[in-house]
Amino acid sequence: MKRKFVSISNHLMVAVSAWISKVIIVLVQVVSIRVLLDYLGEDKYAVYVIAFSLTVWFNLSEFGIGASLQNFISEARAKKENYDKYIIAALQLVAILFVIVLLLAIFVSSFVQNIVFKNFLYITDIQSINIVLVIGIISIVSSCFLTKVFNMYYALHKGYIANLIPAISIVVSMLVMIIINRNSQKQGSILCALLVFSLPQLFIVLVPFIKEFKKYFPKLLEFNLSILKALIVRAVKFHGIIIASLTYLQTDYLVMSQTLSPKEIVEYNIFMRVFMFFSYSYVSFLAAFWPVSAEMYVGQKFEELKTAIKKHLTYASLFMILGTILVILFHKIIVKILVPEQNIFPTFWFMLMLGIYIILKAWQDTFAMFLQSINVLRIFWVYMPFQIIVNILLQYFLSKKYGVNGIVLGLIISMVCVSIWILFLKTRKVLKYSIKVFRETLKIYK
């Protein structure tokens, strides 16, 4: 009973700390819109938004090793086994990947910059600085090495430490940006803004990285081929899911860079951030529940897991509905506070569609979290390529016709037509089968 109480307490502590962290992060991100618009101007801010969205693509350089490592640690803990061998193997793999991906980034960055920012070539910063390479190097270092600390903390039910670091770093970034903006005599630099909102976390997380992993450094040349193989096999499966997820979620900014005006991009960015405040809060809770889900499944607590998932879906839906109502009621105040000098007038249908999107996303994220926590990954490889194609085509053609509304509509339709029902059916099938086998096994032993 004591062990169970500690596990639940840690889970709640991680969930609460994750929620508080996300509240801080999203609030700072929302407030930063006004500061960055004042510092950069509308056109440069649109470039900044698109450039910063590229960081998630560079984060692919870790190849799914973080999620693979987290699950192996959770499984080892549930079986009361030592997990050091998995950490050593993960560090060995990311060191190799770091060199490969860095060379690739140097080679393709100029080409990518010319394509992504072809509609913004009149801006001096784009002409003189390889923004893609700079943001790429920072993202590669972070994803290959430093974020492994987060995966380990979550697996050990110490995610509250991992949640604290991003919150601290973004507050530091915001304070630095305010100081720079107040002392700037002319329109600011896109590169400076990008560095201010990316470097602090890199420096802060370096301390726990060294603290947690330094004892493994002397063993990095001791290769365990069976463990490396196991880690790679699972990492490849996770990597495919991560690529597909990012392609689905991040193509909006890439499509907008080709189809929408800077003003429309700013409008979308503002209200998507506001609505994603509610979504991120719930995703933070799911991140804390991930290792708990893995351990519950290994411990054959299938009925409890099924009940927990139902509760999560109910509470998440109510939370998202409340958030949508609040944004619709107070959208004028939001615009006045964040961008008082911009003529932004979001329509009711735009905000309603964003609300529907975050509700659907909460359901999708819940089913996806459960399946990934127990390593049921093949289903993602089956449906996600179709969803990506549908999403990109819908966003492109709908945004051409309906502007910013078309981007959100594309997200909703692709989710409804593909992912929601597939993940729901797979989750129900897995739990139903697991419960059936467990009950039959109990009858045999009785």
N, C-alpha and C positions, 0 to 999 in steps of 0.2 A: 504493500500500500504506500509505503514511504517513497519507494522508487517511482511509482506511478505519479505520485503527487509532485515529485521533483521534476519529472518529465513534462507534466502539464504546466507547471510553473515556469519552466524554462521556455516552453513553447509560447505561452502567453507573454512572457517578458520580451521575447524576440519579436512577436507580433506587434506588441504595443510600441516597442522601440522603433520597429520598422515603420509603423504608422506615423509616429512623431517625426521621424527622420524625413519621410516623404512629405509630410505637411510643411516642414521647414524648406525642403528642396523645392517643392512646387511653388510655395509662396515666394521664395527668392527668385525663382525663374520667372514668375509672373511679374514681380516688381522690376526685375531686370529689363523687361521689355521697354519700360519707359526710359530707364537710364541708357540702354543701348541705342534706342531710337534717337535720343537726344545727342548721344556721342557720335553715332555713325550717320544718321540721316536715313530716310526710308529705303533708298536703293542699296546702300551698303549693308543695311540691316537685313534686307532680303538675301543678300549674298552670305552674310554671317549665318543666317538660319540654315541655308542650304549646305554651307561648308561644315557647320557643326553636325548636321545630320549624317555626314559622311563618316563620323567617328564610329558609328555602329557597324559600318561595313569593315573598317579596319579591325574592329574587335573580333572579327571572324578568324583572325590569325592564330587564336588559341586553339582552334580546331576541335572544339567540344570537349577538351580535356578537363575543364573545370567541372562541368556537370557530371562527367564520368567519374572523376575523383570523388566528388561529393557523395554519389550513390555508393561507391565502393566503401567509403568510410562509414556511411550509415549502416550498410549491410554487415561490415566487420564489427561494429559496435553492437548490433543486435545479436550477433553470434558470439560476442565477447572475444573477438580475435584482434590481433595487432594489425594496425593499418599503415605502419611506417613505410612498408615496401611500396605501397601505392603512391605515397607522397614523393618518394625518391624517383619513381618511374615518371611521375607527372612532371617533375622539375627537369628531368633529362629530356623529355619530349619537347617541352616548351622552349628549352635552350636551342635545340636544333631548329625548331620552327621559326624562332625569332630571326635567325640569320637568313633563312630562306625567304621569309615574307618581307624582311627589310630590303633585301636586294630587289625583290619584285616591285616593291613600292617605289623605289628610286627609279626603276626602269619605266613604269607606266604612269607615274603621277602627272607629268606634263600633258600627256595624251588625255587623261581623265579630266584635268582642269579645263582644257580647251573645249571638251564636249559639254560638261556640266554647266560651265559658265559662258557659253557662247552668246547668250543674250545680254551679258553684262561686261563684255570686253571693253566698253567705253570707260569703265572704272579703272583708275590708275593702279590701285592695289592689285587687281587681277593681272594687269600687264607686267608688273615688276616683281611679283612675289609668287613663288610656287606654294600656294596656300595648302593645296592637297597634300604635298609631301610633308610639310611641317606638321599638320594635324595628324597625318598618317604615322609619323615616327612616334609622336607622343602616345597615340592610341595603341600602337603595336607593343610598345614597352609596357604599357598598363595592362593590356589584355593577356599578353604572354606570361608575365610574371606576377604583377602585383595583385591582380584580382583573384589569384589562387588562394590568397589569404581569406578572402570573403567566402569562397567555397568551403574551405576547411572550417571556418568559424560556424557557418550554417550547419554543416554536418555534425559538429560537436555541440549543437544547441547553444552556441555563443554568438548567434547572429546579431545580437544587440551591439557587439563591438564593430562588426562589419557595417551596421546601420549608422553608427556614430560618425564614422570617417567621412562619408559623402556629405553629411549634413554640415560638419565643421568646415570642410573644404569649400563648399559653395558659399557659405557665409563669408569666409575669408576672401573668396573671389569677388563677391558683391561689394565688400568694403573697399577693396583695392580699386574696383571699377569706378565706384563713386568718387574716390580721391582723384583718379586719373581724369575723370570727366570734368570735375570742378576746376582742375588746373589746366585743362586743354583749351588752347586759344583758337583752334580751328577744328574742322571736321576730323574725326578720329580715324584710326587705322583698324582695318578688319583683322589683321594679323594680331595686333595688340589685344583686341577683345577676345579672340580665340585662345590666346595664350593665358590670359587672365582667368578664363573659365575652364582651363584644362590642366595647367601645371600644378596648382596648389594640391589637388588630390594626389597627384603623382608623388609629390614630396612627402605628404603626410602619411600615405600608406606604405612608404618605403620603410618606415620604422617598424611597424608590426611584421612586415615581410621578413626583414632581417632577424627580428626577435624569434619568430616562429619557425623559420626554416634554416637558420644558421647551423643547427646541429646536424642537418642532412647534407650540407655542402661537402664535407670530406668523403661522403659515400656516392657522390655523383658519377664517379667513374666505375662504380660497381653495378653492372647491368644484369638485371634479372629478366631474361627473355620471355618467360611465361607470363610474368606480370605485365611487362611492356605490351605483349600481344593482347592480353585481356583488356588493358586500358585503351589500346588503340582501337580494337574492334568496337567497343562500346562508344568511344569518342567519335568514331566515324559516323555512327548512327546518330548521335546527338548533333554532330556538326551539320549533317544534312538537314536536320530539323531546324537548327539555328539559322542556317542560310535561308531556308524557305521562309521562316518566320520573319526575318529581317527584310527579305525581299518583299514580302506581303505588306509589312507595316511601314517600311521606309520608302517605298516607291512613290508615295504621295508627293514628297518634296521634289523628287527627281522629275515626276510628271509635271508638277506645277512650274518647275523652272523652264519648261518648254511651252506651257499652255496658258499660264496666268500672269497677270500684271504684278509688279511689286506690291501694290496696295492690297490686292487679293491675297497674296502670300502672307502679308502681315496680318490681315484679318483672320485667315485660317490658323496661323501660328498662335495668335492670342487666344482664340476660343478653344482650339484644340488643347492648349496647355491648361486652360481653366477646367475643361471637362476631364482631362486626363489626371487632374488632381484627385478626383474620386476613383478613377481606375487604378492609378498607381498606389493609392492607399490600400486597395483590396489586393493588388498584386503583391504588395509587401507582406501582407498577411499570408498569402499563398506560399511565398518564398520561405517563410518561417515554418509553414505546415509541411513543406516538401519532405524534409528528413523525418518528421513525425509520421507522415504517410508511409514512407519507405519502411520504417521500423514496425509500424502497425501491421503492414502487409506481411513482412517476414515473420512477425509474431502471430500471424493468422487471426488477427482481430478484424475480420471482414465485416461483421455486422456493425461494429462501432465505426468503421471507416465509411460504410455506406450511409449511416446516420449523419456523420460529420459532413460529408459531401452535400447532402440534402440541406442541412442547416446553412452551410456556406452559400449555396445558391439562393436560398430565401433571403438571407440577410444582405447579400450583395445586391440583389435586385431592388430591394427596398431602399438601400443606400444610394444606388444610382438614380432611381426615380426621384428621390428627395433632392439629390444634387442637381438634376435636370430642371426641376421646378424652381429651385433657388436661382440658378443662372438665368433662366428665362425671365423671372420676376425682376432681377437686379442687373440685367445686362447693361443698361444705360450707366449705372453707377460704376460698373466694371470698366467700361470704355473710358468714362470720365477720369477715373483714377489712374488707369494704366497708360492711356494714350490720349490725353485731353486735346492735343493739337492735331490729331489725325481725324479725318472725316470718315469714320467707320460706323456703319449702320447694319449690323447683322440682322437677317430676317428671322422671323419666328420658325420657319421651316428649316433653316440652316441649324438653329440651336436644337430644335426637336430631333433632327436627324443625328446630331452629335450625341444627344441623350440616348437614342435608340442604339447607336453604335457602342457606347460604353456598357450598356446593359448586355448586349449580345457578346461583347468581348469578355465580360465577367464570366459568363457561362462557358465560353470557349476556353478561357484561361483555367477554370476550375477542372474541367475534364482533362485538359492537356497536362496540367500539373500532376494529377493523379497517375495518369498513364506513364508519364516520364519518370515519376518517382519509383515506379515498379519495373522500369525498363521495357515497357511495351511500346516499342518505337517504330515497328514496321508500318503501322497504320499511317503515320505521318508522312512517310516516304511515298505512300500510295496516293493520298489525296492532295497533298500540298502543291505539287507541280500544277495540277489543274486549277487550284484556287489562285495561284500566282498569275497564271495566264489570264484567267477571267478577271481578276482584280486590275491588272495593268491595262487591259483592253477597255474595261468599263471606265476606269478613271480617266484615261486619255480621251476617249470619245465623248463621255458625259461632261467632262470639264470643258471641252471645246464648245459644247452646246449650252450647258447650264452654269458654267463658271465654277466658283468654289463649291457650290452645292453638289456639282457632279462628282467631285473628289470624294465627299462623304457618302454619297449615294452608291458609288462604286464599292467602297469598303463594306457597306451594309449588304448589298446584293451578293457579293462574292462570299461573304461569311454565311449568309442564310442558305445559299444554294449549295455550299460545299461543306464547310468545317463543322458547323454546329451539330447537325444531325448525325454526321459520321462519328464524331467524338462521343456524343451522347450514347449512341448504340454500342460502340466499342466498350465504353466504361460500364454500361449495364451488363454486357455480355461477360466481361472479365469478372466482375463482382458476383454475378449470378453463378458462374461456373466455380469460382473459388469457394463460395459458400456451400454449394452442393457437394463438392469434393470433401470439404472439411466435415460436413455433417455425416457423410458416408463413412469417413475415416473414424469418427467418434463411435458410430454404430458398430464397426468392426472391433474396436478395442473394448467396447462394452460387452 
